[in-house]
Structures are given as C-alpha cells and as structure tokens.
C-alpha cells in the first residue's frame, strides 16, 4: 500500500485507493454496533480524516478501544466515500497500529479549546491544535509566495550575515556577540573590569564589537549596487525591552534592495508585493482562512479581499498629520509634526478615514535613520511606510541616500563614526546610483492575514524579554 497524507486522503479523487495514513488521534468514539470512529490529523490540513475501525480487527479491544487523544497511529485500509455530512471520504481500516501512546492523565491538550496564553507555555505541543497548525500552514504559504514574487520579478536571493559590526538603525538596541567569559575579570583571564573597551574587544573572537543583526539592508545594498535587484530573507534581532503584542526580540524579515529605483518605484513594488502575498494565501489556504474568519475575526476575508483589489492610498506624512489633527479623535498619543506615528494613528488612517491600505512618504529627517535620502527641503527624507488595517505599519522603506557628502553629514549628525561604515561610503564613491529598498516583517504579515492578535502566536518559538524557552 502507498503512504499518503491526510490532505490527500480527504479528497474525492482518493476514493477507492488502498493506502496507509499516519498521524495523531484527535478524537475517538465507540459505537454500540461494534466499531470505532477515530479522527486523525497529520498537520497537512485543518480537517481530520475519519477512520472506521471494526471490532473484528485483532487489536480492537486491547488497543483501538483505548486509543487516547494525542496518540500516534499508522492506519492501513481503503478510502471510501463518506455518508457523513461535511466530509468527502473516510478510511475503512484493515489495520490500526499504535505507534506512540499519550497518557490522558497528563497530556495537556485534552480539551477542545485552550487560551493562547496557556498554549504559549507548551510551545512544543501547540502546533497540534487547529489554530497553530493553521498558522504554520499560512506562514509556510507566505514564505513560498515571498520567494515566488521576487523570483518572478527578476531578483537574486542573497544571504546577509547574522553577525555584524554595523547598527543599521542606529538605535543601539542590539544583542552583543562575544566569546569572552564575563565571570573572568582579570587581564590574565580574559579581562573585563581592568581593561578598556577597546582592549577587551581586541581580545574577542572577531577582534572588535559584534552583534546580532537588526537588518540585512546595508549588506544587501552592496549586492544591489552590483547586481541590480536583490532580496534577503532571514532572522533579525532587536534588544528592545518591549512587552507588547507587536514586538519580538527575534523575528524574520524580507528585505529587497533595488538599484536605479526611486521612491515611486519603491512604493509601487511594495504595493504589488502585499497584494501578491494576500492573493496567494487566499488561493492556497482556503480551508485555513475560512477557519480564521470563523474563529478569530469575522471580517478577515472581507478585509483581505479588499486589500487584494483596491488601490493603496498614498499621501505624505505632513498630509497624514493634518488628517489626524482634523479627525476629532481622542488619541492616547498627541499628534504633532515631527513625532513618529503610533499604531492608533496608523489604524485610524487605514480603518476609519480611508478604509484601505495607506502608503505614507516624506517623513521628518529627525525621526529616520541616516541612510534615507534627504529631500530638497532639508527637513524630510524619502521614507515610506505601508500601513494596513488592524496591524498598522507592515512595511518600512526608503530611497537610500546616494550622495557621498550628504550621507557623510547625516552620519555625523546622528553621532555615527564614518570610519565604521567606510565600505558603505565607498558605494557612493564608486559608481553611485539612486537606489531604494524596504523591509517587511514576516510575523506582522502573518498577523495581518490570519487576524491573530498577538505576534507571539504567529512564530513557532517566540523570543521576548524574559522568555527564551524551547
């Protein structure tokens, strides 16, 4: 017999096939007529496969009638059309083999529903629930769609370093990477207390201070200004002590960089990108998306379909501030030109005022990093943010500063040592070109398309302040 997955066995095309299906028991109920209904799931689909196990099977009394939720089984049999409502097929077993038992007295997923807070304490088991299985499949579909989009657009996929000496954002919220033992404090050991920072760094593994990357952007610019259009997709890290539903210490970012792209090109690409991801998830994860619409957010599918079809609204940061000031809304954070917009402001623009995604551009230079191109007014930079309903900012990007003298001055204004970025300045000395890029946080995108409220529930193993379990 051939081995197939539950998602295949549930299709009408499988009727009549003899097959082996393996998975975990979700439910079992016994009929007085002398057989058991066993529902199994292997993670390949939201729905379970119903197994009919007859009492004539040799291990019926000893094993099948005692199967508990969470046990793993291997079932051989024939796939037949199901008379039951809501399922196309069922597997009539000729053999049911118990592979791994799950003690019902201690297995924590006995109940149908658990709080997300509780499930975070058992991150090693929560993928077996409907919600987290669905999140994992949608996350996988998004990752596939990300690569498909950029490959179709002629981008090259590159790998940027996880260990870096550069602080891309200039905020200093980075995790230090070191091989020095903090418990050894003498120069004869490895030294910390009785030496200068420069001397300590010289004895470290790389001979200088190094950190976990907050972004692959600067390194991606190297390849963009050589190869045209590139993207990087990998883990990034922020040592920001923030316990909110929107922040993680470790998360995944996709970051395209494009030579000969100005801000308008960047905004157009970002809009096409978001629409592509939404359309692909709606097309390839229909069952899971129906589940999220039913259980998590009843307006989810309507919102996503609007995003996939509607043109994004574009306006400058200054125009957005005017809209917010005239709104009459009572915001927790005051509105003033020169301040960063908060989530409540972004959601007002997307959900109440425009009713669609919004692309803001030309932000105040004082609140943006050194690498963004300075506008002729000297007050704003060629930054852009894509805002979506319910989440707020989902993409941040800019046209990069390609002028050597302006970039150097911006670095000095923000207290950066140009010597630490000599290679980045070289890109402006040798064949500089207008270029742009943006970053999309994968977890925020998963939040957006699933309706999940907390970012800790859309990454397999969340890393947050005080929490690094599993």
C-alpha positions in Angstrom: 0.0 0.0 0.0 1.1 3.5 -0.7 1.6 6.0 2.1 -0.4 9.3 1.7 -1.1 12.3 3.8 -4.4 13.3 5.4 -4.9 16.2 3.0 -4.8 13.8 0.0 -7.0 11.1 1.7 -9.7 13.7 2.2 -10.1 14.4 -1.5 -12.8 12.7 -3.6 -10.1 11.7 -6.1 -8.8 9.3 -3.4 -12.0 7.2 -3.2 -11.2 3.6 -3.9 -7.5 3.8 -3.2 -5.8 1.4 -0.7 -3.5 3.5 1.4 -1.6 3.9 4.7 -2.1 7.1 6.7 -0.1 8.1 9.7 -1.0 10.8 12.3 -2.2 11.7 15.7 -5.5 10.9 17.2 -7.8 13.9 17.7 -10.9 12.1 18.8 -12.2 8.5 19.3 -15.8 7.4 20.0 -17.1 3.8 20.1 -20.3 2.6 18.5 -22.6 0.0 20.1 -22.7 -1.5 16.6 -19.2 -2.8 17.2 -16.8 -0.4 15.6 -14.9 2.9 16.5 -14.7 6.2 14.8 -11.2 7.6 15.1 -10.3 11.1 13.7 -6.6 11.5 12.9 -4.6 14.5 11.7 -1.1 14.7 10.5 -0.8 18.5 10.1 -1.2 18.5 6.3 -4.7 20.1 6.6 -7.0 21.7 9.1 -9.6 18.9 8.7 -9.2 15.4 10.2 -9.6 12.1 8.4 -12.2 9.8 9.9 -11.1 6.2 10.3 -13.7 3.4 10.7 -12.1 0.6 12.8 -14.2 -2.6 13.0 -14.3 -4.8 16.2 -13.0 -7.7 14.0 -9.5 -6.2 13.9 -7.2 -8.3 16.1 -6.1 -5.5 18.4 -9.6 -3.9 18.7 -10.2 -4.5 22.4 -6.6 -4.1 23.6 -5.5 -1.1 21.7 -8.1 0.6 19.4 -10.8 0.9 22.0 -8.3 2.5 24.4 -6.7 5.0 22.0 -6.4 8.4 23.6 -6.1 11.9 22.2 -2.5 12.6 21.2 -1.6 9.0 20.5 0.2 8.4 17.2 -1.1 5.7 14.9 -0.5 4.1 11.5 -3.7 3.0 9.7 -4.0 0.9 6.6 -7.2 0.5 4.7 -9.4 1.6 1.8 -10.6 5.1 1.3 -14.3 5.2 0.7 -17.0 7.9 0.1 -18.3 9.1 3.4 -22.1 9.3 4.1 -21.4 11.8 6.9 -22.1 15.5 6.3 -19.1 17.8 5.9 -16.5 15.2 4.8 -16.0 13.6 1.4 -14.1 10.5 2.5 -13.3 8.1 5.3 -10.8 5.4 5.7 -12.0 1.9 6.4 -9.2 0.3 8.3 -7.8 -3.2 7.7 -5.1 -2.5 10.3 -4.5 0.1 13.1 -1.1 0.2 14.7 -0.4 2.2 17.8 3.0 3.9 17.4 3.2 6.1 20.5 0.7 6.4 23.4 -0.2 9.7 25.1 -1.2 9.4 28.8 -4.7 11.0 29.1 -3.9 11.8 32.7 -1.1 14.2 31.8 -1.5 15.1 28.1 -2.4 18.8 28.2 -4.4 19.0 25.0 -7.5 17.0 26.1 -9.9 19.9 25.9 -11.2 21.3 22.7 -10.3 24.9 23.5 -7.4 26.4 25.3 -6.4 30.0 25.9 -3.5 31.3 23.7 -1.7 32.3 27.0 -1.8 28.7 28.2 -0.6 27.4 24.8 2.4 29.7 24.9 3.6 27.7 27.9 3.6 24.5 25.9 5.0 25.8 22.6 6.3 22.2 21.9 2.7 20.9 21.7 0.6 23.9 20.5 1.3 23.1 16.8 -1.1 20.1 17.3 -4.1 22.5 17.8 -6.2 23.7 15.0 -5.2 27.3 15.4 -1.5 26.8 15.4 -1.5 24.2 12.7 -3.3 26.7 10.5 -0.9 29.5 11.5 2.0 27.3 10.5 0.5 26.4 7.1 -0.3 30.0 6.3 3.2 31.1 7.4 4.6 28.5 5.0 2.4 29.7 2.2 3.6 33.3 2.8 7.2 32.2 2.7 6.7 30.4 -0.6 4.9 33.4 -2.0 7.6 35.8 -1.0 10.2 33.8 -2.9 7.9 33.3 -5.9 7.2 37.1 -6.1 10.9 38.2 -6.1 12.0 35.4 -8.4 9.3 36.4 -10.9 10.4 40.0 -10.6 14.0 39.1 -11.6 15.5 39.5 -8.1 18.5 37.5 -6.9 18.2 35.9 -3.4 21.3 36.6 -1.3 22.3 35.7 2.3 23.4 38.5 4.5 25.3 38.0 7.8 23.6 37.3 11.1 26.7 38.5 13.0 27.5 42.1 12.1 29.6 45.1 13.4 27.1 47.6 11.9 24.0 49.1 13.6 21.7 49.7 10.6 19.0 51.5 12.6 21.4 53.5 14.8 19.2 52.8 17.8 21.8 50.7 19.7 19.2 48.1 20.6 21.4 45.1 19.6 22.4 41.8 21.1 26.2 41.6 21.7 28.0 38.6 20.4 31.1 37.7 22.4 33.2 34.7 23.4 34.6 36.5 26.5 33.6 35.0 29.8 32.0 37.7 31.9 33.0 35.7 35.1 36.7 36.1 34.3 37.6 39.7 35.2 41.4 39.8 35.2 43.6 40.5 32.3 45.3 37.2 32.9 42.0 35.5 32.4 40.0 37.2 29.6 39.5 40.5 31.2 36.7 42.9 31.6 36.9 45.2 34.6 40.6 46.2 34.5 40.8 46.9 30.7 39.4 49.5 28.3 36.5 48.5 26.0 38.9 48.7 23.0 41.3 46.3 24.7 38.5 43.9 25.6 37.2 44.0 22.0 40.7 43.3 20.7 40.8 40.0 22.7 37.3 39.0 21.5 36.7 36.4 18.7 36.4 38.9 15.9 38.8 41.5 17.4 36.0 44.1 17.5 32.5 44.5 19.0 30.0 42.4 17.1 26.2 42.0 17.3 23.2 40.0 16.1 21.9 41.9 13.0 18.9 44.1 13.2 18.7 44.2 9.4 20.4 42.9 6.3 19.8 46.1 4.5 23.3 47.6 4.4 24.8 44.4 3.1 22.0 44.0 0.6 22.8 47.4 -0.8 26.3 46.1 -1.6 24.8 43.5 -3.9 22.1 45.7 -5.3 24.7 48.3 -6.4 26.5 45.4 -8.2 23.7 43.1 -9.4 20.7 45.4 -9.7 17.8 43.8 -7.8 18.4 41.5 -4.8 16.5 40.4 -1.7 17.4 38.8 1.6 15.1 36.9 3.9 16.2 35.7 7.3 16.2 36.2 11.1 16.8 39.6 12.7 17.1 40.6 16.3 16.2 43.6 18.4 17.2 44.0 22.1 14.2 46.2 22.7 12.7 45.7 26.2 9.1 45.8 24.8 6.4 43.5 26.1 3.7 44.3 23.5 1.5 42.3 21.2 3.5 43.7 18.2 7.2 43.1 19.2 9.6 40.2 19.3 13.3 40.0 20.1 13.8 37.6 17.2 11.8 37.8 14.0 12.1 37.2 10.3 12.5 40.0 7.7 12.3 40.1 3.9 14.3 43.0 2.5 14.6 43.8 -1.2 17.1 46.4 -2.4 17.0 47.8 -6.0 19.5 49.8 -8.0 18.1 52.6 -10.2 14.9 52.7 -8.1 13.5 55.9 -6.8 10.8 56.3 -4.2 7.8 56.0 -6.5 9.3 52.7 -7.9 9.7 51.5 -4.3 6.1 52.3 -3.4 4.8 50.6 -6.5 6.8 47.4 -5.8 5.7 47.3 -2.2 2.0 47.5 -3.2 2.4 44.8 -5.8 4.2 42.7 -3.2 1.5 42.9 -0.5 -1.3 42.2 -3.0 0.6 39.2 -4.3 1.0 37.7 -0.8 -2.6 38.3 0.1 -3.9 36.7 -3.1 -1.6 33.7 -2.8 -2.8 33.0 0.8 -6.4 33.3 -0.1 -5.9 30.9 -3.1 -3.7 28.3 -1.4 -5.0 28.2 2.2 -8.8 28.4 1.7 -9.7 26.0 4.5 -7.4 27.6 7.0 -8.5 31.1 6.0 -12.2 30.1 6.5 -11.2 28.8 10.0 -9.6 32.2 10.9 -12.6 34.0 9.6 -14.9 31.9 11.7 -12.9 31.6 14.9 -10.6 34.7 15.0 -12.0 37.6 13.0 -15.3 37.5 11.1 -14.3 40.4 8.9 -10.9 38.9 7.9 -11.8 37.6 4.5 -13.6 40.7 3.5 -10.6 42.9 4.6 -8.1 40.8 2.7 -10.2 40.7 -0.5 -10.4 44.5 -0.4 -6.7 44.8 0.1 -6.1 42.4 -2.9 -8.2 44.5 -5.2 -8.2 48.2 -4.0 -5.5 50.7 -4.9 -3.5 51.8 -1.9 -3.9 55.4 -0.8 -0.8 57.5 -1.0 -0.1 60.7 1.0 2.8 62.5 2.6 3.5 62.3 6.3 2.6 66.0 6.5 -0.8 65.4 4.9 -1.4 62.5 7.3 -0.7 64.7 10.3 -3.2 67.2 9.0 -5.8 64.5 8.6 -5.2 63.2 12.1 -5.3 66.7 13.6 -8.7 67.4 11.9 -10.2 64.0 12.8 -11.7 64.9 16.1 -10.5 61.6 17.5 -9.1 61.4 21.1 -5.8 59.7 20.7 -3.7 58.4 23.6 -0.6 59.8 22.0 -0.7 63.5 20.9 -0.4 64.4 17.2 2.4 66.8 16.2 4.5 67.2 13.1 7.9 65.7 13.8 6.7 62.9 16.0 6.5 59.2 15.0 3.0 58.0 14.3 1.7 55.4 16.7 -0.3 52.3 15.9 -3.6 54.1 16.9 -2.8 56.8 14.3 -2.0 54.3 11.6 -5.1 52.3 12.3 -7.3 55.4 12.2 -6.0 56.2 8.7 -6.4 52.7 7.3 -9.6 51.7 9.0 -11.7 54.8 9.6 -10.5 57.6 7.3 -9.5 55.9 4.1 -10.8 52.3 4.6 -7.9 50.8 2.7 -4.1 50.4 3.0 -2.1 53.6 3.1 1.4 54.4 1.9 2.9 57.4 3.7 6.1 59.1 2.4 8.4 62.0 3.1 8.9 61.7 6.9 10.8 64.2 9.1 14.5 63.6 8.8 14.9 63.8 12.6 12.9 60.6 13.2 14.5 58.5 10.5 17.9 56.7 10.1 21.0 58.2 8.4 20.7 56.2 5.2 17.5 57.7 3.9 17.7 60.3 1.1 17.4 63.9 2.2 14.8 65.9 0.3 15.5 69.3 -1.1 13.6 71.0 1.8 16.3 69.8 4.2 13.5 68.8 6.7 12.2 65.5 5.3 13.6 62.3 3.8 12.4 60.0 1.1 11.0 57.4 3.5 7.9 55.4 3.0 5.7 53.2 5.3 2.9 50.8 4.1 0.1 50.7 6.7 -2.7 48.1 6.7 -5.9 47.7 8.7 -5.7 46.1 12.1 -1.9 46.0 12.1 -0.7 49.4 11.1 2.8 49.6 9.7 3.7 46.4 7.9 6.5 47.7 5.5 9.1 50.3 6.1 11.4 51.6 3.5 13.1 54.5 1.7 15.1 55.7 -1.2 18.6 55.5 0.0 21.0 58.4 0.2 23.3 58.0 -2.8 25.2 61.3 -2.4 28.5 60.9 -0.6 28.7 64.3 1.1 25.1 64.3 2.2 25.4 60.7 3.6 28.6 61.7 5.5 26.9 64.7 7.0 23.9 62.7 8.1 26.1 60.1 9.8 27.9 62.8 11.7 24.6 64.5 12.7 23.5 61.2 14.2 26.7 60.6 16.1 27.9 57.7 14.0 31.6 57.1 13.2 32.1 57.2 9.4 35.1 55.0 9.9 32.8 52.2 10.9 31.0 52.5 7.6 33.9 53.1 5.2 32.7 50.3 2.9 29.2 51.7 2.8 30.5 55.2 1.9 32.6 53.5 -0.8 29.4 52.5 -2.6 28.8 56.3 -3.0 32.3 57.0 -4.2 32.5 54.4 -6.9 29.6 54.4 -9.4 26.8 55.6 -7.1 23.2 55.3 -8.3 19.8 56.1 -7.0 18.6 53.0 -5.1 15.8 52.0 -2.8 14.5 49.2 -0.6 12.2 48.2 2.1 11.6 45.6 4.9 8.6 43.5 5.7 8.4 41.7 9.0 7.1 38.2 8.3 5.4 37.9 11.6 3.3 41.1 11.2 2.3 39.8 7.7 1.2 36.5 9.3 -0.7 38.5 11.9 -2.4 40.6 9.2 -3.6 37.6 7.1 -4.7 35.4 10.0 -6.2 38.0 12.3 -4.2 36.7 15.2 -4.0 39.5 17.8 -0.6 38.7 19.4 2.6 38.4 17.5 3.8 35.7 19.9 1.2 33.4 18.4 2.5 33.6 14.8 6.1 32.5 15.3 6.9 28.9 16.3 9.0 29.8 19.3 8.6 33.4 20.4 11.6 35.2 21.9 10.6 38.1 24.1 12.1 39.9 27.2 12.4 37.3 30.0 11.4 34.4 27.7 13.6 32.1 25.7 12.1 28.7 26.4 12.2 25.8 23.9 
